[in-house]
Every structure is written in structure tokens, then in C-alpha cells.
Amino acid sequence: MKKTFLQCFIALSIAGVGSIATAQIDLNQAHRSTADKVRDVTSKPLEIMALMQIKEGMTVLDLLGGNGYFSELLSQQVGATGKVLLHNNKAYLPFVGKDLEARLADGSLKNVVRYDREVDQLGLAENSLDAVFFVMGYHDMYHVGPGWKIDDKDLMGQIKKALKPKGMMLVIDHSAPLGSKLAQTQDNHRIDEEFVKSSLTGFGFEIVKQSDLLRNPADPRTNLVFEPSVRGKTDRFVYVVKNVK
């Protein structure tokens, strides 16, 4: 009997359905776009999301969530009794709006709430979040552009207040050379992972997991992340942090 269960579990995983560890994520779900499925190859969503242990009924914020790639997967995990807040700010919408609208157009992602807010006014109630996904956005707290300037202490303060005690946050971003701190955030949209680790601790979070799942040793870490040679396959660090209250 144990052998049969194991064989079934392996078969499901191969088919793209994460089971117990990933709270029933189906990568082959019909609503998902071709672009999403292409991205799966380098984003490894089953393995990444298993780090977070999202459960049915949870409320999760997808902070600066772009076109909603992770929000749609989270929608499967939290179920009908849960909720995903798919957040973007005004300055980011011109880059993701078309794909975002296409994802939400048919209304089938009923537990995903489009949450357009400026980062200094997220409007999140205290202890209202079970988890936060902050994917490819940490460096943006230190990037400055037209309509784009973020106070890192204010933003992380809002997140810390909204996260429940021991609530988890996933942080993934493009790697810069170790020791470079913020030198590459402006031009190359990269950030030094040691700086990130130190700052997260300073904001009152505890590092509970880190992973090499998205490493790419061939990435020089010194070029723009949108260059064709590395786009979609940069070297990325992965941290899971716990809210300490």
C-alpha cells in the first residue's frame, strides 16, 4: 500500500501537480498562459513555493506582484476560503498592466484581489496577512526613477505590522556581486544578497530558510537583468523570513 501511494505521488509530481508539500499546485491548470509555463522552467515554482507552506484559508500579499504569475499559483493554494492580494503601484502598471488585465479578465481567479496601491499607503490592517511574496522587488526599494522612490523602512514597517506573528515572507531577487551592497540597484536592477540578509534582520525579520534553487553560476552578476543573455535566468538568491513580534 505504501508503495502504491509513493508511485501515485511521484506520478502527480511528474505531471506538474504538487501535492502535500505544495498544497495542490497544478502547473498544467488550463487557465495558466503559455508564458507562465515557459517561465516555470527557470522559476521552479513547485520547489520555491514548497519553502513557504501556504495553506488553504490563508491571506497572502503578492507585493509588487507584476502580472500575477505567483498570485495565480497562490490562488490554487489558499482555496475558496483564502485570499491573494495582487499588489502593484502606479509606476509599475505600464510595464505589467496588459498581462495583468489578461490574467484577471475572465474573473475565474475569484480569490485574487487586484490591489493597486502606492507603497507608502498600502492600507493593510494589523496582523491581517499570513504570508508575503516579495519576488524580484527588493532591489526596487533602492532604485529611483520618475514616479518611483521607496522608503525602505516605511515599506518594511508596514509589512511587519500587517504580517501576523511568525508570518512568513519569501524574498527572491537578482544577485549582485557579494560586497557590492546597493551599487547595482540603479542601473542593473540587482542587489547584494548579504546586504539584503542584513537589512531584513534589521527590519525585525528572522532568516529561517535560504535556498540555491535559482542559482546560475554562469551569470556574471554585473550586467542589466533585462539583457537577452541573462533575462529570465539570472542568478537569484532566495530567503524565507519569519516575522518576529
Solvent accessible surface area in square Angstrom, and as a share of the most:
residue,aa,sasa,rsa
1,M,210,0.94
2,K,180,0.76
3,K,144,0.61
4,T,79,0.46
5,F,126,0.52
6,L,98,0.49
7,Q,99,0.44
8,C,70,0.42
9,F,65,0.27
10,I,85,0.43
11,A,59,0.46
12,L,80,0.40
13,S,44,0.29
14,I,141,0.72
15,A,52,0.41
16,G,10,0.09
17,V,28,0.16
18,G,6,0.06
19,S,14,0.09
20,I,139,0.70
21,A,63,0.49
22,T,7,0.04
23,A,28,0.22
24,Q,111,0.49
25,I,0,0.00
26,D,43,0.22
27,L,24,0.12
28,N,89,0.46
29,Q,70,0.31
30,A,98,0.76
31,H,50,0.23
32,R,9,0.03
33,S,53,0.34
34,T,108,0.63
35,A,71,0.55
36,D,5,0.03
37,K,80,0.34
38,V,101,0.58
39,R,82,0.30
40,D,18,0.09
41,V,115,0.66
42,T,48,0.28
43,S,7,0.04
44,K,76,0.32
45,P,3,0.02
46,L,32,0.16
47,E,84,0.38
48,I,0,0.00
49,M,0,0.00
50,A,30,0.23
51,L,38,0.19
52,M,10,0.04
53,Q,115,0.51
54,I,4,0.02
55,K,127,0.54
56,E,126,0.57
57,G,36,0.35
58,M,44,0.20
59,T,28,0.16
60,V,0,0.00
61,L,0,0.00
62,D,4,0.02
63,L,0,0.00
64,L,9,0.05
65,G,15,0.15
66,G,7,0.07
67,N,41,0.21
68,G,0,0.00
69,Y,4,0.01
70,F,10,0.04
71,S,1,0.00
72,E,3,0.02
73,L,0,0.00
74,L,0,0.00
75,S,12,0.08
76,Q,51,0.22
77,Q,6,0.03
78,V,0,0.00
79,G,17,0.17
80,A,104,0.80
81,T,105,0.61
82,G,9,0.09
83,K,86,0.36
84,V,0,0.00
85,L,15,0.08
86,L,0,0.00
87,H,0,0.00
88,N,0,0.00
89,N,5,0.02
90,K,157,0.66
91,A,25,0.20
92,Y,64,0.25
93,L,36,0.18
94,P,110,0.69
95,F,167,0.70
96,V,19,0.11
97,G,11,0.11
98,K,177,0.75
99,D,83,0.43
100,L,0,0.00
101,E,96,0.43
102,A,71,0.55
103,R,21,0.08
104,L,36,0.18
105,A,84,0.65
106,D,96,0.50
107,G,39,0.37
108,S,60,0.38
109,L,24,0.12
110,K,178,0.75
111,N,21,0.11
112,V,15,0.08
113,V,59,0.34
114,R,93,0.34
115,Y,20,0.08
116,D,52,0.27
117,R,100,0.37
118,E,75,0.33
119,V,12,0.07
120,D,92,0.47
121,Q,133,0.59
122,L,0,0.00
123,G,67,0.64
124,L,33,0.16
125,A,68,0.53
126,E,105,0.47
127,N,62,0.32
128,S,39,0.25
129,L,1,0.00
130,D,29,0.15
131,A,2,0.01
132,V,0,0.00
133,F,0,0.00
134,F,0,0.00
135,V,19,0.11
136,M,46,0.20
137,G,2,0.02
138,Y,0,0.00
139,H,8,0.04
140,D,18,0.09
141,M,5,0.02
142,Y,39,0.15
143,H,31,0.14
144,V,76,0.44
145,G,23,0.22
146,P,141,0.89
147,G,73,0.70
148,W,27,0.09
149,K,164,0.69
150,I,16,0.08
151,D,89,0.46
152,D,26,0.13
153,K,145,0.61
154,D,60,0.31
155,L,1,0.01
156,M,1,0.00
157,G,38,0.36
158,Q,40,0.18
159,I,0,0.00
160,K,48,0.20
161,K,119,0.50
162,A,1,0.00
163,L,0,0.00
164,K,78,0.33
165,P,76,0.48
166,K,147,0.62
167,G,7,0.06
168,M,56,0.25
169,M,0,0.00
170,L,0,0.00
171,V,0,0.00
172,I,2,0.01
173,D,0,0.00
174,H,23,0.10
175,S,0,0.00
176,A,0,0.00
177,P,43,0.27
178,L,110,0.54
179,G,61,0.59
180,S,28,0.18
181,K,126,0.53
182,L,65,0.33
183,A,82,0.63
184,Q,22,0.10
185,T,3,0.02
186,Q,80,0.36
187,D,108,0.56
188,N,26,0.13
189,H,35,0.16
190,R,0,0.00
191,I,0,0.00
192,D,2,0.01
193,E,13,0.06
194,E,89,0.40
195,F,49,0.20
196,V,0,0.00
197,K,67,0.28
198,S,76,0.49
199,S,18,0.12
200,L,0,0.00
201,T,83,0.48
202,G,68,0.65
203,F,38,0.16
204,G,25,0.24
205,F,5,0.02
206,E,80,0.36
207,I,42,0.21
208,V,54,0.31
209,K,71,0.30
210,Q,106,0.47
211,S,19,0.12
212,D,104,0.54
213,L,54,0.27
214,L,7,0.04
215,R,72,0.26
216,N,36,0.19
217,P,133,0.84
218,A,89,0.69
219,D,8,0.04
220,P,77,0.49
221,R,57,0.21
222,T,74,0.43
223,N,28,0.14
224,L,57,0.28
225,V,4,0.02
226,F,95,0.40
227,E,67,0.30
228,P,127,0.80
229,S,77,0.50
230,V,7,0.04
231,R,153,0.56
232,G,47,0.46
233,K,97,0.41
234,T,1,0.01
235,D,3,0.01
236,R,16,0.06
237,F,1,0.01
238,V,2,0.01
239,Y,3,0.01
240,V,1,0.01
241,V,0,0.00
242,K,47,0.20
243,N,1,0.00
244,V,76,0.44
245,K,115,0.49
